[in-house]
Amino acid sequence: MVKIVTRGAIDADLSGADLSNTNLSNTDLSGVNLRYADLRYADLRYADLSRANLSSAKLSGANVENARFGNNPGISESIKNNLIQRGAIFEDSPGDHSRVLIPR
């Protein structure tokens, strides 16, 4: 696995990047353009993906436990619900605790 380290990577462009099987845990990806990026089986634990453009991004098999999302272009309600079930945290609005609203 490759470890990518970013600090304040706001507005970085990783569109179409192959980041599959990559260790991106604890990485600040807020505001990054990840449109069409391949994130399958990537380790996104504790990563900050708020405001990241995830349009057409591939997220199947990615470990999203405690990854932070919010205000993401390209995230449908069904994808959002799937990510929440897999441990992601969505903060689309102040006080949003959507992670705990999904009954199991």
Sequence and secondary structure as in RCSB ss.txt:
>XXXX:A:sequence
MVKIVTRGAIDADLSGADLSNTNLSNTDLSGVNLRYADLRYADLRYADLSRANLSSAKLSGANVENARFGNNPGI
SESIKNNLIQRGAIFEDSPGDHSRVLIPR
>XXXX:A:secstr
  B   SS TT B TT B TT B TT B TT B TT B TT B TT B TT B TT B TT B TT EE S TT 
 HHHHHHHHHTT EE SSTT  GGGGS  
